[in-house]
Amino acid sequence: MKVGLIRCMQTEDMCPGTTDFKVMREKKCAFEGVEGEIEVIGFTTCGGCPGKRAVTRAAEMVKRGADTIVLCSCITRGNPIGFVCPHMQAMKDAITKKMGDTVKIIDYTH
């Protein structure tokens, strides 16, 4: 699995992504049951509200080899600020529309 991670720009100054990388390495949470190696192609932000840059950033990571786009838990579960992104579904829908069914989308990391 080759993943491109998209995180919330609002949380980048308080979260270095340590838990995202840990659960991938240990194949826990969203990565439980993944067979084979997990390679990180890219780790970027949504670009800030309302997350319109997430689509082009996802597309760029796919160009560079990602077969899976992961919306990190800061977007979908509100970790660590306790506030789920109000634009999450629109971002996911836009990425899905752009990428079609050629790319898997995972809704969280941990």
N, C-alpha and C positions, 0 to 999 in steps of 0.2 A: 504494500500500500504506500502510495506517495501522496502526502498530504500538504495542503496549503491551509494555514490557519489564519482566520480573520478575527481580530479582537476589537473590543470597544476602545475608541480613542480616549474616552473619558477616564478609563482606568489604567492607561499605559504608564502613568507616573507612579502608581501605587502597586502594580502587579507586574513582575518581570516574566510571568508565564511559567514559573517553576513547576506548578502543579500540572499544567497542561503537558509539559514535557515528561514529568514523572509518570503520569497515567499512561502516556504513550509507551514509554520505555518498559513499564511493568505490565502493559496490556490489561489495564483495569478500566472501569467505568465505561465510557463510550467505545473503548478499544478492546474490551473483553471479547475473546473469541477470534480475534484477528490472527490469521495464520501468516507466518513469514515476517519479514522485516518491515518496520514502519520507518519511512524516510521522510524527513521534513524538507519540502521544497521551498517553502517560504512562510514567514510569520509577519503579518502586517496588520494595520488597523483598518477599520471601515472608512476612515477618512474624516470622521466626525459626522454629527447629525446633519441630515437624516440618513446617512450611510450610502449615499449614491455612488461613492467611489468603490464600494465593496464589489460591485459587478465588474468593473474594469480590472480591479486588483485580482479578483478570482480568475478572470480570463487570462491575465498575465501569468499567474501561477500554473494554470493548465497548459499554457504555451510552453512553460519551462518544465513540464513533466508531471504535474499533479494529476492524480486520477480521483482524488477526494478533496472536497472543500469542507473545512470544519468551521462552524460558527462557534467560537469559544464560549465558555460558560458565563463570561462577563456580559455577553450579549443576550444569551437565551435564558440564563438563570439569575442574572444580576449579581454574580460574585465579582468582586468583594464589596460592592457598594450597596447591595440590597435593592437594586432597582433594575428591573428587566428593561431592555431597550424597547421603546414603543415602536421602533421602526423595524424590528426583527423580522416580522413576517413579510413585510414589503421587500426587505433585503433578500431574504431567502427566495421569495417568488421571482424576483428580478434575476437572481443568479441562475435559478432553475430555467427560466425562460431563455436566457442567453446561452446556457450550456447544454440545454436539452437533457436527454437521459444518458449522455456520454460520461457524466461526472456524478459521482455519489456525493450527497451532502449529509453531513452529520451535524445534528442540532446542538451538541454540547461536547464538553470534554470531560468534566468531572462534576 
